[in-house]
Amino acid sequence: DPWLRDSNEIPYGIRNQGPSAPFKSLPNTNNNLAINSNHQGVFLNQNSTFDPTLPIYSVKADYVQDISLQQTGRTHKFYFQRWDASPQGSATFQNANALETPVVFNQGNATVQTILNF
């Protein structure tokens, strides 16, 4: 992600690792892309044809996630079903049913999330 400033390189300062950046994993308690002072957003309409020779964002989830529910006081297994975007059409997935898939953000303030079943 060219907007993620995740490396402090002397003498240049904080900058992006480019294609060598590791995949950024988020705990299942986050509902966002962990946008903070190090993350400046995403490019819209980045590779809308899903051309494999061009840069593109991707999302990835585990098939089974153990999630603690405060309501029950227990940890439950949740299973991946698909990816979804809100508002509808704000992001496009190459394969919304795949655990890992390229995604194109079509408009600002898009929310991309996994749909899990208990």
N, C-alpha and C positions, 0 to 999 in steps of 0.2 A: 504494500500500500504506500504510494508515494507521499501521502499526507501524514503517515505515522513517523514521528521523530523518535527513534528508539536506540540511537547509538551516539555516544559522545566521543568524537574522533578529534584528537589534538592534531593540528592547530585549528581545525575547521569548526569545532563545537558540535552541538547536537544536530544530528542529521539522520536521514533514512538509510537503511541497509540495502535498499534496492532488491534485486532478484535473489540475493543471498539471505534475506530476512527469514527467520524461522516462522512457522505457522503460529498464529496467536490464538491460544486456547483460553476460553473464559469459563469461570465456574458457573454451574447451572443456576446460581442465584442471580446472575446478571440478566437483565432484559434488554441489553443494548450492546453496542460494539465497544464498550468501555471507552467512549469518547471522553477524553480528559485533556489536561494541558499538553500532553504529548501527541494527541491525535487531533488533526485539524479537519476531518471530514472525509468524504469520498468524492471521486469524480463521477458525474452523472453520464449515463449512456456510454459507458466504457466498454467497447467491443460488443455492440448489440447483436452482431451476427454470430457470436461465439466462435470466432476464428481462432483455432488453436495456436496459430503463430503470433497472435497479438496478446498483450497483457490483459488480464481479466481478474476480477475479484472471484473468490470462491468461499463457500460456507461448508462446514463439516460438523457432523454430530456423531456421537456414539449411538449404536442401536439400542442398547439398554443403559438407562441412567437410574442410579439409586438416589432418590430424592426424599429428604426428611420432611414430613408434613407436620406442622405444628398442631393441626386439628386432631390428628390421631396419636401424636407423640411417637410415631414409628417411622422407619425408613421403608419406602415402597419402591418397587421396580416400575419404571415407566419405559415404554417402547416407542421408538421413532415411527412415525406414520408418514410425514411429508413436511415440506417447507411451505410457508405461507408469507404473504406480504400484505401490509396494511398501510395506507388504504389500498384497496384492490388495484392492481396495475402499476403500483409504485415501484415494483421490482419484478424482474423476469428471471426465472430459473431455467437453465438448460434441461434439467430433469428434476422436478420438484419432489419426486419419490426416491431419489438417491440420497444416501448418507452424506456424500460429498458431491457438490455440483457447482459449476460456475454460476454467478449471479450478476445481473446488470441492474444498477439502481437507476430508475427512470425519472425520479423526482425527489426533491428535498424532503426531509422528515419522513422518509420511508422507514417502516419497521419490518424487519425480516425475523421470523421466528420459526422454531420447530413446533410441529404439532405432535404431541406425545399422547399415548393411551396408557391407562393404568392397567 
